[in-house]
Amino acid sequence: MSALSLKQANNIIESALAHAHEVGIKPLAVVVLDASGNIIAAQREDNASMFRLDIALGKAWGAAAMGCSSRALGLRAKDNPAFFTTLAATAKGRFLPQTGAVLIKGEDGAILGAVGASGGTGDEDEACCLKGVEATGLLSNAA
């Protein structure tokens, strides 16, 4: 598989939101990007704050750009804050190294894109992303 389809992206979002509802997470925004950081699909639930899409996008964009989860980026940022501040500035606000986004990988391990969520805690957002990717039959990496 070389590209993430709109159908897969929508399924990731629907499954992520379904998980959020099951466990009682506040209204979310979920964004799915291709491997180049382009938006394939995005949704913001009713009553999710106006920043949620931007935050979910920033988390997913950082994961796609750096080839790892946003959790891993956040951990790296603690050890090298000046570099990550420069990355954020260079990315013109699209880069957010906070837990809540994971990579989307094909069966061969190739990175197809990333999914980010915002609305719950970082751990809750990440869990929703993971559930979405798993429900779609694709692979991910949280750490």
C-alpha positions in Angstrom: 0.0 0.0 0.0 1.5 3.3 -1.0 -1.2 5.9 -0.1 -3.8 6.4 2.5 -7.3 6.7 1.0 -10.0 9.0 1.9 -12.1 6.0 2.9 -9.4 4.8 5.3 -8.9 8.3 6.7 -12.6 8.7 7.4 -12.7 5.3 9.0 -9.8 6.3 11.3 -11.7 9.4 12.4 -15.0 7.6 12.9 -13.3 4.9 14.9 -11.4 7.4 17.0 -14.5 9.3 17.8 -16.4 6.1 18.6 -13.7 5.2 21.1 -13.9 8.7 22.6 -17.7 8.3 23.1 -17.3 4.9 24.7 -14.9 6.1 27.3 -16.4 9.5 27.9 -13.8 11.8 26.5 -14.7 15.5 25.9 -15.6 16.5 22.3 -12.6 16.0 20.0 -11.2 17.1 16.7 -9.4 14.5 14.7 -7.1 15.1 11.7 -5.6 12.6 9.3 -2.7 13.6 7.1 -0.8 11.8 4.3 2.9 11.2 4.6 3.6 14.7 3.2 1.5 16.4 5.8 -1.5 17.2 3.6 -4.9 16.9 5.1 -6.9 13.9 3.9 -9.8 14.3 6.3 -10.7 16.3 9.5 -13.6 16.5 11.8 -14.5 18.6 14.8 -17.3 17.4 17.0 -20.1 19.6 18.2 -19.0 21.6 21.3 -15.3 21.0 20.7 -13.5 24.3 21.2 -12.3 26.4 18.3 -8.6 25.5 18.8 -9.1 21.7 18.6 -8.6 21.3 14.8 -5.5 23.4 14.9 -4.0 21.5 17.8 -4.9 18.1 16.3 -3.3 19.3 13.0 -0.1 20.5 14.7 0.3 17.2 16.6 -0.3 15.1 13.4 1.9 17.4 11.2 4.8 17.1 13.6 4.5 13.3 13.7 4.4 13.0 9.9 7.3 15.5 9.5 9.5 13.8 12.0 8.5 10.2 11.4 7.5 9.4 15.0 4.7 9.9 17.4 4.0 13.2 19.0 4.6 11.6 22.4 8.2 10.8 21.3 8.6 14.4 20.0 7.5 15.8 23.3 10.1 13.6 25.1 12.8 14.8 22.7 11.7 18.4 23.2 12.4 18.2 26.9 16.0 17.5 26.2 16.5 20.0 23.4 13.9 22.9 23.8 15.8 25.4 21.7 15.9 23.0 18.7 12.2 22.3 19.0 11.3 26.0 19.4 13.2 26.5 16.1 11.3 23.6 14.5 8.0 25.2 15.5 9.0 28.6 14.2 10.2 27.1 10.9 7.0 25.1 10.5 5.0 28.3 10.8 2.9 27.1 13.7 2.0 23.6 12.3 4.4 21.7 14.6 3.2 20.8 18.0 5.3 18.2 19.9 2.5 17.2 22.4 1.1 13.7 23.0 -1.9 13.0 20.9 -0.8 11.9 17.4 0.6 8.7 16.0 1.9 7.5 12.7 -0.2 5.5 10.3 1.8 2.7 8.7 1.1 0.1 6.1 1.8 -3.6 6.5 5.3 -3.2 5.1 6.1 -0.5 7.8 6.0 2.4 5.3 4.7 5.6 6.8 1.4 6.4 5.1 0.6 9.5 7.2 -0.4 10.5 10.7 -3.5 11.1 12.8 -3.8 13.6 15.6 -6.6 14.4 18.0 -7.3 17.1 20.5 -10.0 17.5 23.2 -9.0 15.1 25.9 -5.7 14.7 27.7 -2.8 13.8 25.6 -3.0 10.2 26.6 -6.7 10.1 25.8 -6.1 11.8 22.4 -3.4 9.3 21.6 -5.6 6.3 22.6 -8.3 7.5 20.3 -5.8 7.8 17.4 -4.5 4.3 18.1 -8.0 2.9 18.2 -8.8 4.6 14.9 -5.7 3.2 13.1 -6.2 -0.3 14.6 -9.9 -0.4 13.5 -8.8 0.4 10.0 -6.4 -2.5 9.9 -3.3 -0.4 9.6 -0.3 -0.2 11.9 0.9 2.5 14.2 3.5 3.5 16.8 2.7 5.3 20.0 6.2 5.5 21.5 
